[in-house]
């Protein structure tokens, strides 16, 4: 088995930079908070005036308000401890000294643990030493200052910047730490400010970081996934640089087109096609820019390397909250709404291929009235732009449904557009009805969209998705090759129970209760729909620790065998990290949690170790397998809450009417 020291070394992680103001030899003015303390200092400073003038010659020439904000003055006072009266010096620096002593105790323990992992520790205060540059592992204090102010976060990011600059293709792993309860609220801001990927970033309170094996587990996870995380980092950086370079090449190319070129394109091509020059050039330039981006060598190489990511090894997310994959879907299948301002026909036809017409009552925030919720234009683009083209416009009707955990499906035969946004950022999907199509003359279509009409032109699909709908409508010959739609993601609350001697008992899991999880709805390799629960590392660790802490005497006698199976199910950790299969939101009742457990002759066998349900109306399960009962409840997306430091697992009895086994 590979040791932690060997694993870190194999990933080139041999040193760790620890950034903390506890390493600073001299305090700064911002470290001495409290106006009353300064007022008392200047009031009592008279007898020591000669010494103060000697250690800081400008003392009498500068106003007290300026002195107390001067780093040089504070440094001079700090160095003059032996020369100033204790009753004058001590109150000014007392809080700072206590904070530094606490920091030093923590830093000493952290250094020992890192050294035990085979790492050389590079100590850094607010001014990083030269040897900190290029190190692949960094521990950074959230607030570089004892005052714990917002500016101290900016200072921490500024201190970290030289260690990140120029390393976008091979960024270091960063562990953010703090004594402050604001860590939970500020960790995402810090991660984004540093431009770090989640897989290369962790955040722990200083107390939590040194509890148990948290530090060693964190190092192991960062090292284990570093290779794949670097692949993603290089891909993202490739896009960042390639977009800039591709834009230069693109602008150089289109800058060589002059007025006469645009005029000739219009006269010898578009006059016959019937497409306006502006719409046509937007389409052309869109493809030319994509061509330039696709030709960037670093981006293509980085994209190829993404194919080497091993899906079975991906980690659970560290920061709670679902990735907004639906928004990415929206951007990939819809043109920007502002594009509608550019006409697509020289004739006075108000629509183009892929345009979606939505009922005005829906656009105004009301409920749909009579008739289809929306229509999509399916007439071939060339017939729409030419004056002698189609005399009637083909419209396919659709029904709008608000996106929710219960309404979302990812079936193979769904004829739908997975996301559309209505005013107010309301998200819906559209189910198209191939048996409800209409054709309208141009005049009728204009009236439909006019001031007295019931519909408004809302959005335009990108050509690829519009063609897919057209193909399915006309020929039902299967979809053309497209980027697969992202899975649906829905935040959930998670509660866990086990069956005690006198009835169900709830596991008091603070992290699980606070962070919950995310349900991903997608498809497996066979194309069948599946739903998985994904929780953060901290929530998984807390749940597994709570399971280990359940004593056999604390469960129902009928549940003891299931508890034994649960504790030997090593695959449970893997299942939770990779995503636990759970029922659909609209499926009633509990489903078994099956895991592999050791069997006879060393062979593993599948066994039921618990039950899981989503939005259950009742909670009746088989007591013989009730060693772990997971209840998932769909919730509305919410802002991250301030974390509470995790305590020992508390097992408390749930009300008898709450869970029935």
Order of alpha helices (4+ residues) and beta strands (2+ residues): alpha-beta-alpha-alpha-alpha-alpha-alpha-beta-beta-alpha-beta-alpha-beta-alpha-alpha-alpha-alpha-alpha-alpha-alpha-beta-alpha-beta-alpha-beta-beta-beta-alpha-beta-alpha-beta-beta-alpha-beta-beta-alpha-alpha-alpha-beta-beta-beta-beta-beta
